[in-house]
C-alpha cells in the first residue's frame, strides 16, 4: 500500500509539526513489516508571493527548505507539489490513500481527515463570535465530508458526536503511545551549555497561549520557592497569542509582581533537540493547561517518553494519560499545584536507563504505526 502523508496544515506550527512527525516515525518503524511505501507530500506556496526571476529562486529555495524539514525520514519519498490540491502528485505516484487532510477537495483516492479539538465550545471566552461560528462551520463540514477522521483523544470524539452529530464509527482515536524520534535520545548537552542552566529546575514547554494557563504555574512556583529557594523554572515555546496580543507582557508583569525575575527563564521557541535535552535535566514537567486536544499535550507526551515526572492539570482529556510518573492537580488551583510540586520533588525519582526508554519508545511506535495502517487499509478496502 502506498500511503501519502499530507503536511499542508502542519508545517510551521511547532506542536502540529511534532504531532505529524510522530505519525511518520511510527509508520516508518513498521513499513517493512507491513509492506507499505510512504510519501510525504509537501506543498510549496510561499514562492508565489514573488515575480520574475525572484519567484524562480524562491521556488527552488522553498522546495529545498521543505525537504530539509523532513530530512530525517529516510524511508519516505519527499514529494513537492505546487498545485492547489495534491491530486497531480497522487496520480503521478499512484498513491492508494492519503491522510491527514483538513480540506474539502474531492480527491481520486480514499482520504482520512483530521480534527484537533472543540476548545471553542468549552472555553468560548477565548474566542470572538466570528471565530466560534467559523470553527463550528468548519467542524460540521469536516464531519459531513469525511467517512473517517482521526483525533487525539476520546474527549474529542465525544465532543464531535455531541456537538456535530458525528457517527461513533466515523471517528478514530489514536492510541496513547508516548515516544520520540530515537535520535533525540542522544546527548545534546554541548548544545545547551549556552543557556547556563541551573542545577535544579521545573520546565514548562508550551506555546504561550491563554488556555495553557501560565499564570497558575507562576503563582504556584512563587509559593513553592518559600520552602525551596534554590529551584528555578524554565519556559520554552513561541511567546505569542494572536487572541490576546498583550498576553506575554501580562505574564512578564506577573513575574515582576511575584518577585520571580531571578528565578524564571523564558527561552522562547528553540530547536527540538535542545528543548528535549533541557527537559531531560528537569525535576518535573509542569502542564497547567485548561484544555487539550490530546492527553497532556506534546510536552507530557515527551516527558513520558523521557521518563521525566509530570505534574498535570486534571482536565478530562488529561485523564487519558497512561504514565506512572504523572501527577494530577486541580486545574487552575495554584495552591494544589504547589503541593504537588513539593510532593514530586520529595520523591527523588531516579533516572530511567536510556536503553529501557528506547525499548518502550520502539514498542509504542509499532503500536501506533500498526493501528494507523490497519485503519488506512480498512478504509481503502471499504472505498475500492
C-alpha positions in Angstrom: 0.0 0.0 0.0 1.3 3.4 -1.0 0.4 6.0 1.7 0.6 9.7 1.1 1.2 11.9 4.2 -0.2 15.4 3.8 1.7 18.1 5.6 0.0 21.3 4.4 -1.7 22.3 7.7 1.0 21.1 10.0 4.3 22.7 8.7 5.2 25.9 10.5 3.3 25.1 13.8 5.7 23.5 16.3 3.2 21.4 18.1 1.3 20.3 15.0 4.6 19.6 13.2 5.8 17.4 16.1 2.5 15.5 16.1 2.7 14.8 12.3 6.3 13.7 12.7 5.3 11.2 15.4 2.9 9.7 12.9 5.6 9.4 10.3 8.1 7.9 12.7 5.6 5.3 13.7 4.7 4.4 10.1 8.4 4.2 9.1 9.0 1.8 12.0 6.6 -0.8 10.7 6.9 0.0 6.9 8.9 -3.1 6.1 6.8 -5.5 8.2 3.5 -4.1 6.8 4.8 -3.8 3.2 3.9 -0.1 2.9 5.6 2.7 0.9 5.5 6.2 2.4 5.3 9.5 0.5 5.5 12.9 2.3 3.5 15.4 0.3 4.8 19.0 0.7 3.0 22.0 -0.7 5.2 24.9 -1.9 3.2 28.1 -1.7 5.3 30.9 -0.3 7.3 31.5 -3.6 4.1 32.7 -5.3 4.4 36.0 -3.5 7.2 36.9 -5.8 7.5 37.6 -9.5 10.1 37.1 -12.3 13.5 35.6 -11.6 13.0 36.2 -7.8 10.0 33.9 -8.0 12.1 31.1 -9.6 14.8 31.5 -7.0 12.3 31.5 -4.1 10.6 28.4 -5.5 13.9 26.5 -5.6 14.7 27.7 -2.0 11.3 26.7 -0.7 11.5 23.2 -2.2 14.9 22.7 -0.5 13.6 24.0 2.8 10.5 21.8 2.8 12.6 18.7 2.0 15.1 19.6 4.7 12.4 20.0 7.3 11.6 16.3 6.8 15.1 15.1 6.0 15.3 12.7 9.0 12.8 10.3 7.3 15.0 8.2 5.1 12.3 5.6 4.1 9.9 8.3 2.9 9.9 9.8 -0.6 9.5 13.6 -0.3 7.1 15.0 -3.0 6.8 18.7 -3.6 3.7 19.9 -5.3 2.7 23.5 -6.2 -0.9 22.9 -7.4 -3.9 23.9 -5.2 -4.5 20.2 -4.3 -2.2 17.1 -4.2 -4.2 15.4 -6.9 -1.5 15.6 -9.6 1.1 14.1 -7.2 -1.4 11.4 -6.2 -1.8 10.3 -9.8 1.9 10.6 -10.7 3.0 8.3 -7.8 0.0 6.0 -7.9 -0.9 6.5 -4.2 -3.5 4.3 -2.6 -4.6 6.6 0.3 -3.7 9.9 1.8 -4.0 11.4 5.3 -4.3 13.5 7.4 -6.3 16.1 5.3 -8.0 19.2 6.6 -9.5 20.5 3.4 -12.6 19.5 1.4 -11.2 18.8 -2.0 -12.6 15.7 -3.7 -9.6 13.5 -4.3 -9.5 10.5 -6.5 -8.4 8.1 -3.8 -9.7 7.4 -0.2 -8.8 10.2 2.2 -8.7 10.3 6.0 -9.3 13.7 7.7 -8.0 15.1 11.0 -9.6 17.4 13.6 -7.9 18.9 16.6 -10.4 19.8 19.4 -13.6 21.7 20.3 -11.9 24.2 22.6 -14.2 27.0 21.3 -17.2 25.1 22.7 -15.7 24.6 26.2 -13.8 27.9 26.5 -15.7 30.4 24.4 -14.3 33.3 26.3 -11.0 32.8 24.5 -12.7 33.3 21.0 -14.7 36.0 19.4 -18.1 35.3 17.9 -16.9 35.3 14.4 -14.2 32.7 15.1 -16.6 30.5 17.0 -19.0 30.5 14.1 -16.2 29.8 11.6 -14.9 26.8 13.7 -18.4 25.4 14.1 -19.0 25.6 10.3 -15.6 24.1 9.6 -16.1 21.2 12.0 -19.5 20.4 10.7 -18.3 20.5 7.1 -15.4 18.1 8.1 -17.9 15.7 9.7 -20.1 15.8 6.6 -17.2 15.4 4.2 -15.1 12.6 5.6 -16.0 9.0 6.3 -13.0 8.6 8.6 -11.4 11.3 10.8 -8.5 10.8 13.3 -8.4 12.6 16.6 -6.0 12.6 19.6 -8.4 11.9 22.5 -11.7 10.2 23.4 -12.9 13.5 24.7 -12.6 15.0 21.2 -14.5 12.1 19.7 -17.2 12.6 22.4 -17.5 16.3 21.5 -17.7 15.6 17.8 -20.6 13.2 18.4 -22.3 15.6 20.9 -21.9 18.9 19.0 -21.7 17.9 15.3 -23.6 14.6 15.1 -20.6 12.5 14.1 -21.1 8.8 13.9 -19.0 6.8 16.5 -17.5 4.6 13.8 -16.5 7.7 11.8 -14.0 8.9 14.4 -10.8 7.1 15.2 -9.0 7.9 18.4 -5.2 7.5 18.2 -3.8 5.3 21.0 -1.8 7.0 23.7 1.7 5.9 22.8 4.4 8.2 24.2 7.6 8.2 22.1 10.1 10.4 20.5 12.3 10.1 17.4 15.1 7.8 18.6 17.7 10.4 17.6 16.5 12.6 20.4 17.8 10.1 23.0 21.3 11.1 22.1 23.2 13.5 24.3 22.9 17.1 23.1 24.5 18.6 26.3 27.0 20.6 24.3 24.2 22.4 22.5 22.6 23.7 25.7 25.7 25.0 27.5 24.9 28.4 26.1 21.8 28.6 28.4 23.9 28.2 31.5 21.1 26.2 33.2 20.7 25.9 36.9 21.2 22.7 38.8 17.6 22.2 39.6 14.5 23.4 37.7 11.0 22.7 36.6 10.2 23.1 32.9 7.0 24.0 31.0 7.1 23.6 27.3 4.1 25.0 25.6 3.0 27.7 23.2 2.2 30.8 25.2 -1.5 30.5 24.5 -4.0 31.8 27.1 -5.6 28.4 27.7 -2.2 26.9 28.7 -2.7 28.9 31.9 0.9 30.0 32.6 -0.3 32.3 35.4 -1.2 29.3 37.6 2.3 27.9 37.1 3.9 31.2 38.0 1.8 31.7 41.2 2.3 28.1 42.3 6.1 28.5 41.8 6.2 31.7 43.9 4.6 29.7 46.7 7.0 26.8 46.2 10.0 29.0 46.5 9.1 29.8 50.1 10.3 26.3 51.0 12.9 25.6 48.3 14.7 28.8 47.2 17.3 27.0 45.1 14.8 25.9 42.4 14.3 27.7 39.1 11.7 27.5 36.3 12.4 27.2 32.6 9.8 28.0 30.0 10.1 27.2 26.3 7.7 27.8 23.4 6.7 30.5 21.0 5.8 33.6 23.0 2.7 34.9 21.3 -1.0 34.5 21.2 -2.9 36.3 18.5 -6.1 36.1 20.5 -4.6 38.4 23.2 -1.6 40.3 21.8 -0.6 41.8 25.1 -0.6 38.4 26.9 3.1 38.0 27.0 3.5 41.4 28.6 0.9 40.5 31.1 2.9 37.4 32.1 6.2 39.3 32.3 4.4 41.8 34.6 3.2 38.9 36.7 6.7 37.6 37.0 7.8 41.1 38.3 4.8 41.4 40.7 5.6 37.9 42.2 9.3 38.8 42.5 10.4 35.9 40.3 12.7 37.8 37.9 15.8 35.9 39.0 14.1 32.5 39.1 12.3 32.4 35.7 13.8 32.0 32.3 11.8 32.4 29.1 13.8 30.7 26.3 11.3 31.1 23.5 11.0 28.6 20.6 14.2 26.6 20.5 15.4 23.6 18.4 13.6 20.4 19.4 16.8 18.6 20.4 17.7 21.4 22.8 14.2 21.6 24.3 14.3 17.8 24.9 17.8 17.9 26.3 16.7 20.6 28.8 13.7 18.5 29.7 16.0 15.5 30.5 17.5 17.5 33.3 14.3 18.8 34.8 13.0 17.8 38.2 9.5 17.7 36.6 7.5 18.9 33.6 4.6 21.2 34.5 1.5 21.3 32.4 -1.2 23.7 33.6 -3.4 23.6 30.5 -7.1 24.3 30.8 -7.9 22.4 27.5 -6.2 19.9 25.3 -6.9 18.0 22.1 -4.8 15.1 23.3 -3.9 13.7 26.7 -1.3 16.1 28.3 -0.4 17.8 25.1 3.0 17.4 23.4 5.1 18.2 26.5 3.7 15.4 28.7 4.0 13.1 25.7 7.7 13.9 25.5 8.1 13.7 29.3 6.7 10.2 29.4 9.0 9.1 26.5 11.9 10.5 28.5 10.9 9.2 31.9 10.6 12.7 33.4 7.9 13.2 36.1 5.0 15.3 35.0 2.5 17.4 37.1 -0.6 17.9 35.0 -4.0 19.6 35.3 -6.9 17.2 36.0 -9.0 18.2 33.0 -11.0 15.3 31.4 -8.7 14.9 28.4 -5.6 14.5 30.6 -7.2 11.6 32.4 -6.2 9.6 29.3 -2.5 9.9 30.2 -1.1 6.4 30.9 2.1 7.1 32.7 3.0 6.1 36.2 5.1 9.3 36.8 2.1 11.6 36.0 0.7 13.5 39.0 -2.6 15.5 38.7 -3.6 18.8 40.4 -6.9 20.6 40.3 -6.9 22.7 37.1 -6.5 26.5 37.8 -5.6 25.9 41.5 -2.1 27.2 42.2 -2.1 26.0 45.8 -2.8 22.5 44.8 -0.2 22.7 42.1 2.3 24.0 44.7 1.6 21.0 46.9 2.1 18.6 44.0 5.4 20.3 43.2 6.6 19.6 46.8 5.3 16.1 46.6 7.1 15.2 43.4 10.4 16.8 44.4 10.3 14.8 47.7 10.0 11.5 45.8 13.5 11.9 44.3 12.7 10.0 41.2 15.6 8.0 39.8 16.6 8.2 36.1 15.2 5.5 33.9 18.1 3.9 31.8 18.1 5.2 28.3 18.0 1.7 26.7 14.8 1.0 28.6 13.3 4.2 27.4 14.3 3.4 23.8 12.8 0.0 24.0 9.5 1.4 25.2 9.5 4.1 22.5 10.1 1.5 19.8 7.2 -0.6 21.2 4.9 2.4 21.2 6.0 3.3 17.6 5.0 -0.1 16.5 1.6 0.1 18.3 0.7 3.5 16.8 2.1 2.6 13.3 0.2 -0.7 13.2 -3.1 0.9 14.3 -2.7 3.6 11.6 -2.0 1.1 8.9 -5.0 -1.1 10.0 -7.2 2.0 9.8 -5.9 3.1 6.4 -6.1 -0.4 5.0 -9.7 -1.0 6.1 -10.7 2.5 4.8 -9.1 1.8 1.4 -10.8 -1.6 1.1 -14.2 -0.2 2.0 -13.8 2.5 -0.7 -12.3 0.5 -3.6 
